[in-house]
Amino acid sequence: MPSTTEDADATAEAARTPGLWRNRDFNLLWGSQSLSDVGTAMANLALPLLVLHLTGSPTQAGAVGTVGLLVGMACRLPAGVLADRLDRRKVMITCDLLRLAAYGALGAAVVAGAAGIAMVVVVVICGAAANALFSTAEHAAVRSLVETDQLPTAVARNEARAYGTSLAGPPLGGLLFALGRSLPFFGNAVSHLLSLVTVLCIRRPLQRPRTAPAGSGRAAGAEGLRFVLGNPFLRALLLIAAPLNMAFTGMIFAIIVSLQRAGTSSFVVGCASMIFGLGGFLGAFAAPAMQRRLPLPKLILVLCWATTALMALSALFPTSVLAAVPLACAVFLGPTANAALFGYQAAITPDHLQGRVISVILLVATSAAALAPGLAGLLLAHLTSATTMLAFSLIVAVSAVAATFSTGIKSMPSQT
């Protein structure tokens, strides 16, 4: 019977497709970047501590962090063009070599007592630029390493990696810095050396052959932007994700500042930060199961409206660590949404545009989030903590209304 034959063919095809945990190349990339992300988190914690040690100025320590954020944002769109135009494997290797040299040199300078603020700024600039380019190339390469139906699960695993390293990296960086000021930087350099070796061991190509000549950098960047704005789903994603990311970042900042102003101990403030990260970490592991139960359009609506309500609930406890619990529940939903959204984006975007489309989406999302601490500080200077938190809940409500009435979301297939 035809149906029996078709079922047999489908079963055979499923048997030939290895599960994600048996995908050698993806697991090599995932494992190496877990170590690399831990190294980056250690260095990001140690850099302001080093600047404080060198200058005694919190202002200069904060300025160095701001430089890193601005460089990363400025490099995001060019990184998308380069990730699509050049060999992605060579791009990633070059980034690892740059980070290895920069952080190794900084560690050696600290040991020799020759590290200065100028060198720290140069290392921060090199690291931020390399991080932006590497992460864009890595995001774009995932589509070449896994099957299309495995993309959401692959993104969910990357989300778990990001939250896990954000939990492990800073405490480890602080411990190493206490043992020796050079150790976090040497540790970061070693992590990039391991990343370099692992990328060399990946067998599959990280992109499809290019059949058309590349245009100029400006034209290439415009092509990615046109693709995003021309797709109803991606266009709606930008309108929804920007205020959502801003609200999350601002809310976390507002809770931490409110706890500090209330005289809460540093340990308890640290516990609040850990609660946020733990919510995302657990959400990343739950993401595959939740995606099977919630189609993407419904998932977007649930995330937006649930986050609106949970942030409003946090506002009831403005000076208590309990404010972190509802927000952690909202963060729990984030990895599922990111996995579904970026999995869908990867599936509908041609390989030669992956880097540019990802860079546009990430630039919009991170640019909005970068404004959040300043906005939160301004609101806290003139309003109560509870009112400030409610303001961020209202910002998410804007995303929720946009998602509810968006034709781009409504026109999406119910299963992706």
Order of alpha helices (4+ residues) and beta strands (2+ residues): alpha-alpha-alpha-alpha-alpha-alpha-alpha-alpha-alpha-alpha-alpha-alpha-alpha-alpha-alpha
